[in-house]
Amino acid sequence: MKTPLGFTIFRGVVIAAVAIVAGVGLYLGGAPAEERSRRLDQQRLTDLDQISSSVNAYYQSTGALPKDIPTLLRNPNYSYLQTTTDPSTGVTYEYRVTSEARGYELCATFETDTTKDSSQQTMNTYPNPLIWKHGSGHVCFPLTATEITKPPLPVQTAQ
């Protein structure tokens, strides 16, 4: 039994429409592997931000930078520091004190490049899109521990 021509054309149109929708979805949303890479890089940035916050807190309480990441992990004051290892490879992120006063670097290996991307997704990169822009591959971020600044005391005027 032969299939009617109208049904064959309808089936072809439906298959073409599904293919077009799938293609547009992949174009707009990216391939699953690209999305996975973006999510892993986002986790790396979140991890680096937590380490940076811990370094700042350590500096503010001791007046010195920690010698290494295990110094932070041994201190119960920084128990909020959830992870110090890459979510994909399990390798510990790099931390090193630089020669600048209060200066240090945090390093990670990224799968994506956000330096040329101005999309909304990249612009909302947690925690700070300007500091944490990165290329793909091994990237080190030069950072400076923040000091506690106290607001000036109010001046009393004679009445």
C-alpha positions as CSV (number, residue, x, y, z in Angstrom):
1,M,0.0,0.0,0.0
2,K,1.4,3.3,-1.1
3,T,1.5,6.3,1.3
4,P,-0.5,9.3,0.2
5,L,1.6,12.2,-1.2
6,G,0.0,14.7,1.3
7,F,1.0,12.6,4.3
8,T,4.6,12.2,3.0
9,I,4.9,16.0,2.6
10,F,3.4,16.6,6.1
11,R,5.9,14.1,7.6
12,G,8.8,15.9,5.9
13,V,7.6,19.3,7.1
14,V,7.3,18.0,10.7
15,I,10.8,16.5,10.6
16,A,12.3,19.7,9.2
17,A,10.5,21.8,11.9
18,V,11.8,19.6,14.7
19,A,15.4,19.8,13.2
20,I,15.1,23.6,13.0
21,V,13.8,23.9,16.5
22,A,16.6,21.7,17.8
23,G,19.2,23.6,15.9
24,V,18.0,27.0,17.2
25,G,17.9,25.6,20.7
26,L,21.5,24.4,20.5
27,Y,22.6,27.7,18.9
28,L,20.9,29.9,21.6
29,G,21.6,27.6,24.6
30,G,24.9,26.2,23.5
31,A,25.8,22.5,23.3
32,P,25.5,20.5,26.5
33,A,29.3,20.2,26.7
34,E,29.6,24.0,26.5
35,E,27.0,24.5,29.2
36,R,28.8,22.0,31.4
37,S,32.0,24.0,30.9
38,R,30.3,27.2,31.8
39,R,28.8,25.7,35.0
40,L,32.2,24.3,36.0
41,D,33.9,27.7,35.5
42,Q,31.2,29.4,37.5
43,Q,31.8,26.9,40.3
44,R,35.6,27.7,40.1
45,L,34.8,31.4,40.4
46,T,32.6,30.8,43.4
47,D,35.3,28.7,45.0
48,L,38.0,31.4,44.3
49,D,35.7,34.0,45.8
50,Q,35.3,32.0,49.0
51,I,39.0,31.5,49.3
52,S,39.6,35.2,48.7
53,S,37.0,36.1,51.4
54,S,38.8,33.7,53.8
55,V,42.2,35.3,53.0
56,N,40.7,38.8,53.7
57,A,39.2,37.6,57.0
58,Y,42.5,36.0,58.0
59,Y,44.4,39.2,57.1
60,Q,41.9,41.3,59.0
61,S,42.2,39.2,62.1
62,T,46.0,38.5,62.1
63,G,47.5,41.4,60.1
64,A,49.3,38.9,57.9
65,L,48.4,36.8,54.8
66,P,48.1,33.0,55.4
67,K,51.1,31.0,54.3
68,D,49.0,28.6,52.3
69,I,45.4,27.3,51.8
70,P,45.8,24.5,54.5
71,T,46.5,27.3,57.0
72,L,42.9,28.5,56.3
73,L,41.4,25.0,56.4
74,R,43.0,24.3,59.8
75,N,41.4,27.4,61.4
76,P,37.8,26.8,62.6
77,N,37.0,30.5,62.0
78,Y,36.9,29.7,58.2
79,S,34.7,26.7,58.3
80,Y,32.5,28.3,55.7
81,L,35.3,27.7,53.2
82,Q,33.6,24.8,51.4
83,T,36.1,23.6,48.9
84,T,39.6,24.4,47.7
85,T,39.8,22.0,44.8
86,D,38.7,22.1,41.2
87,P,35.3,20.6,40.7
88,S,36.4,18.6,37.6
89,T,40.0,17.6,38.3
90,G,40.1,17.6,42.1
91,V,43.4,19.6,41.9
92,T,43.8,22.2,44.7
93,Y,43.6,25.8,43.5
94,E,46.8,27.7,43.6
95,Y,47.4,30.4,46.2
96,R,50.6,32.3,46.6
97,V,51.7,35.5,48.4
98,T,53.3,38.0,46.0
99,S,55.9,40.6,46.8
100,E,53.3,43.4,46.9
101,A,52.1,44.6,50.3
102,R,49.0,42.5,51.1
103,G,49.2,41.0,47.6
104,Y,48.4,37.4,46.6
105,E,47.3,35.4,43.6
106,L,44.6,32.8,43.2
107,C,44.9,30.5,40.2
108,A,42.7,28.0,38.4
109,T,42.4,26.3,35.1
110,F,39.3,27.4,33.1
111,E,37.5,25.8,30.2
112,T,35.9,28.9,28.8
113,D,37.0,32.4,27.8
114,T,35.0,35.3,29.2
115,T,37.3,38.1,28.1
116,K,35.5,38.9,24.9
117,D,32.0,37.8,25.9
118,S,29.7,40.7,26.8
119,S,26.5,38.6,27.1
120,Q,24.2,39.1,30.1
121,Q,25.2,35.7,31.4
122,T,28.9,36.6,31.6
123,M,28.2,40.1,32.8
124,N,26.5,38.6,35.9
125,T,29.5,36.5,36.7
126,Y,29.6,36.0,40.4
127,P,31.1,37.7,42.3
128,N,32.6,40.5,40.3
129,P,32.6,40.4,36.5
130,L,35.5,42.9,36.2
131,I,37.9,41.1,38.5
132,W,37.0,37.5,37.5
133,K,37.1,37.8,33.7
134,H,39.3,35.1,32.4
135,G,40.6,33.3,29.3
136,S,40.6,29.6,28.9
137,G,43.5,27.6,30.4
138,H,45.5,28.4,33.5
139,V,44.7,31.9,34.8
140,C,46.0,33.7,37.9
141,F,44.2,36.6,39.5
142,P,46.3,39.2,41.3
143,L,44.5,40.3,44.4
144,T,45.0,42.5,47.5
145,A,43.8,41.6,51.0
146,T,41.5,44.3,52.2
147,E,42.1,46.2,55.4
148,I,39.3,47.0,57.8
149,T,38.5,50.7,57.4
150,K,36.8,52.4,60.3
151,P,34.5,55.3,59.6
152,P,35.7,58.7,60.9
153,L,34.5,59.6,64.4
154,P,31.9,62.4,64.5
155,V,33.3,65.7,65.5
156,Q,31.5,67.5,68.3
157,T,31.0,71.2,67.8
158,A,30.6,73.6,70.6
159,Q,27.3,75.2,70.9
